[in-house]
């Protein structure tokens, strides 16, 4: 660790005697702290930009984006990755989330899985990772062995890497090519980094995947024209998109969607027919 490394995520809360406060007071305290998160994220936008630009480069050339983390951080990565296929219509092997302890750790903690320095790289190898891919390590503390071990080995194999952490000067940030250090300060409950740190990570993950998919051409205007039509709500949304795009009634839009099974294709063919 660097000489000036401070584990801010473990520092004492700014509040005490929480058990003696009313529910209203607790909610106000949590909300006041949450308001600091967006400003902290704003401070690191230039670093996020560099990370996203590299991810766009890698994925545009056929590579994949991996998120890797433990506990809450791992779960947030899996959540973001799992939303990409239904929202943007990409294959589930474009953005991949990995968590220490495997899929069972998504619901229940797997003891000491995050302490294994070799396990992260082993998990990545299961996907035949290569230098055309990119890996983003997620760890609020910036000290998780599972994540650090993985990104260090990535660097040794010329695989570009980034990170999202909430402590400045962490071992994780020093080990990657594109570090993002979003410092949100101590948690309301000391050390409970599922709170502000987790919120910051989620916000940045939203930025990464959404910006990536837009730059990959998976959004038209402001609409998710490649979304999977997996339920009635999404089918109805697709119909409305087609109506707006080519100025047809709902019956015509529904017919186009049923024929082409894709909002994008329905719009494209509808524009030719209704010009």
C-alpha positions in Angstrom: 0.0 0.0 0.0 1.1 3.5 -0.7 2.4 5.6 2.2 -0.5 8.0 2.2 -3.2 5.3 1.7 -6.3 6.0 3.9 -9.1 3.5 4.2 -11.8 6.1 4.3 -14.5 3.4 3.8 -13.6 2.1 7.3 -13.4 5.4 9.1 -15.9 6.2 11.9 -19.3 7.5 10.9 -20.1 11.2 11.3 -23.0 10.2 13.4 -23.3 8.4 16.7 -26.0 7.0 19.0 -28.0 5.8 16.0 -30.1 3.4 18.0 -31.5 6.3 20.0 -32.7 8.3 17.0 -36.2 8.3 15.5 -36.9 6.7 12.2 -37.4 10.1 10.7 -34.0 11.2 12.0 -32.3 8.1 10.6 -33.9 8.6 7.2 -32.7 12.2 7.1 -29.2 11.2 8.1 -29.0 8.6 5.3 -30.5 10.9 2.8 -28.1 13.7 3.7 -25.1 11.4 3.2 -26.6 10.0 -0.1 -26.7 13.5 -1.5 -22.9 13.6 -1.3 -22.5 10.6 -3.7 -23.5 12.3 -7.0 -21.1 15.1 -6.3 -18.3 12.7 -5.6 -19.1 10.9 -8.9 -19.0 14.2 -10.7 -15.5 14.8 -9.5 -14.2 11.6 -11.2 -16.0 12.0 -14.6 -12.7 12.5 -16.5 -11.4 9.2 -15.2 -14.6 7.4 -16.0 -14.4 8.9 -19.5 -11.0 7.4 -20.1 -12.2 4.0 -18.8 -15.3 4.0 -21.0 -13.4 5.1 -24.1 -11.0 2.1 -23.7 -14.0 -0.2 -23.1 -15.6 1.0 -26.3 -12.4 0.4 -28.2 -12.1 -3.1 -26.9 -15.7 -4.2 -27.4 -16.0 -2.5 -30.8 -13.1 -4.8 -31.9 -14.9 -7.9 -30.7 -13.7 -8.0 -27.1 -15.7 -8.4 -24.0 -16.1 -6.3 -20.8 -15.7 -8.2 -17.5 -16.7 -6.9 -14.1 -15.1 -8.7 -11.2 -15.7 -8.1 -7.5 -16.6 -9.6 -4.1 -19.7 -9.2 -2.0 -21.7 -6.1 -2.7 -19.3 -5.0 -5.4 -19.5 -8.3 -7.2 -23.3 -8.3 -7.0 -23.5 -4.8 -8.5 -21.3 -5.8 -11.4 -23.4 -8.9 -12.1 -26.6 -6.7 -11.9 -25.2 -4.2 -14.4 -24.0 -7.0 -16.8 -27.3 -8.9 -16.6 -29.2 -5.8 -17.7 -27.3 -5.4 -20.9 -29.0 -8.2 -23.0 -32.6 -7.3 -22.3 -32.0 -3.5 -22.5 -29.7 -3.4 -25.5 -30.2 -6.7 -27.2 -26.6 -7.8 -27.0 -25.4 -11.3 -26.3 -24.9 -12.2 -22.7 -21.2 -12.7 -23.4 -20.5 -9.1 -24.2 -20.6 -7.8 -20.6 -19.9 -10.4 -18.0 -20.0 -10.1 -14.2 -18.0 -12.3 -11.9 -18.2 -12.6 -8.1 -15.8 -14.2 -5.6 -17.4 -17.5 -4.6 -19.3 -18.0 -7.8 -23.1 -17.7 -8.5 -24.1 -18.9 -5.0 -22.3 -15.8 -3.6 -24.9 -13.6 -5.4 -27.4 -14.5 -2.7 -25.3 -15.6 0.3 -21.9 -14.7 1.5 -19.2 -17.3 0.7 -16.7 -17.2 3.6 -13.1 -16.1 2.7 -13.7 -16.4 -1.1 -12.5 -12.7 -1.5 -9.2 -13.5 0.3 -8.0 -15.8 -2.5 -5.5 -13.9 -4.7 -5.5 -16.6 -7.4 -9.3 -17.2 -7.7 -10.1 -14.1 -9.7 -7.7 -14.9 -12.5 -8.9 -18.5 -12.4 -12.5 -17.4 -12.8 -11.5 -15.2 -15.8 -9.6 -18.0 -17.4 -12.9 -20.0 -17.5 -13.9 -17.5 -20.1 -10.7 -17.8 -22.1 -9.9 -14.2 -21.4 -7.4 -12.5 -23.8 -5.8 -9.1 -24.5 -8.8 -8.1 -26.7 -11.0 -8.0 -23.6 -11.1 -5.5 -20.7 -11.5 -6.1 -17.0 -12.9 -3.7 -14.4 -12.3 -4.6 -10.8 -14.9 -3.3 -8.3 -13.9 -3.0 -4.7 -15.0 -0.2 -2.3 -11.9 -0.7 -0.1 -9.5 -1.1 -3.0 -7.8 -3.9 -1.1 -9.8 -7.0 -2.0 -7.3 -9.8 -2.8 -9.6 -11.6 -5.2 -9.9 -8.5 -7.3 -6.3 -7.3 -7.0 -4.9 -10.7 -7.9 -7.0 -10.8 -11.0 -6.1 -7.3 -12.4 -2.4 -7.8 -11.6 -2.4 -11.0 -13.7 -4.3 -9.2 -16.4 -1.6 -6.6 -16.6 1.0 -9.3 -16.9 -0.9 -10.7 -19.8 -1.4 -7.3 -21.6 -5.2 -7.2 -20.8 -6.3 -3.7 -20.1 -8.0 -3.1 -16.8 -9.8 -0.5 -14.8 -11.3 -0.2 -11.3 -14.0 1.4 -9.3 -12.9 2.0 -5.7 -13.8 4.5 -2.9 -10.4 5.0 -1.3 -7.7 7.1 -2.8 -4.3 5.6 -3.5 -5.4 2.0 -3.0 -3.5 -1.1 -4.1 -6.3 -1.8 -6.6 -6.0 1.6 -8.2 -2.3 1.3 -8.5 -2.6 -2.1 -10.2 -4.9 -1.0 -13.1 -4.6 1.1 -16.2 -7.7 3.1 -15.7 -8.5 3.7 -12.1 -11.6 5.5 -10.9 -11.4 6.5 -7.2 -14.7 8.0 -6.1 -14.4 9.1 -2.5 -17.7 9.3 -0.7 -16.5 9.5 2.8 -17.3 7.4 5.9 -20.6 5.4 5.9 -23.5 6.2 8.2 -22.9 2.8 9.8 -19.1 2.5 10.0 -17.7 0.3 7.4 -21.1 -0.6 5.7 -19.9 0.1 2.2 -23.0 -1.3 0.7 -24.4 2.2 1.4 -22.7 5.3 -0.1 -19.9 3.3 -1.7 -22.3 0.9 -3.2 -24.5 3.7 -4.6 -21.4 5.4 -6.1 -20.4 2.1 -7.8 -23.9 1.6 -9.1 -24.0 5.1 -10.6 -20.6 4.6 -12.3 -21.6 1.2 -13.6 -24.7 2.7 -15.1 -22.5 5.3 -16.8 -20.1 2.7 -18.2 -22.6 0.2 -19.6 -25.0 2.8 -20.9 -22.3 4.9 -22.6 -20.7 1.8 -24.0 -24.0 0.6 -25.5 -24.8 4.0 -27.0 -21.4 4.1 -28.7 -21.9 0.6 -30.0 -25.0 1.8 -31.8 -27.5 0.1 -29.5 -29.6 3.2 -29.0 -31.4 5.3 -31.6 -32.1 8.9 -30.6 -32.9 8.2 -27.0 -34.7 4.9 -27.4 -33.6 1.3 -26.7 -34.6 0.0 -30.2 -32.7 -3.3 -29.7 -34.3 -4.3 -26.4 -35.6 -7.9 -26.0 -39.4 -8.1 -26.2 -39.6 -10.4 -23.2 -42.9 -9.2 -21.6 -46.1 -7.3 -22.4 -44.7 -4.1 -21.0 -41.8 -4.1 -23.3 -43.9 -5.1 -26.3 -46.2 -2.1 -25.6 -43.1 0.1 -25.2 -41.9 -1.1 -28.6 -45.2 -0.3 -30.2 -45.1 3.2 -28.9 -41.5 3.6 -30.2 -42.6 2.6 -33.6 -45.6 4.9 -33.6 -43.4 7.8 -32.6 -40.7 7.0 -35.1 -42.7 6.6 -38.3 -46.0 8.2 -37.4 -48.3 5.2 -37.7 -51.2 4.0 -35.6 -50.8 1.3 -32.9 -52.4 -1.4 -35.0 -49.9 -0.9 -37.8 -47.0 -0.6 -35.3 -48.1 -3.9 -33.6 -48.3 -5.6 -37.0 -44.8 -4.4 -37.9 -43.4 -5.6 -34.6 -45.0 -9.0 -34.9 -43.6 -9.4 -38.3 -40.0 -8.2 -37.7 -39.6 -9.2 -34.0 -37.4 -6.1 -33.5 -38.2 -2.5 -32.9 -35.2 -1.4 -35.0 -36.2 -3.6 -37.9 -39.9 -2.7 -37.6 -38.9 1.0 -37.8 -36.6 0.5 -40.7 -39.1 -1.5 -42.8 -41.9 0.8 -41.8 -40.1 3.9 -42.9 -39.7 2.3 -46.4 -43.3 1.4 -46.6 -44.8 4.6 -45.2 -42.6 7.2 -47.0 
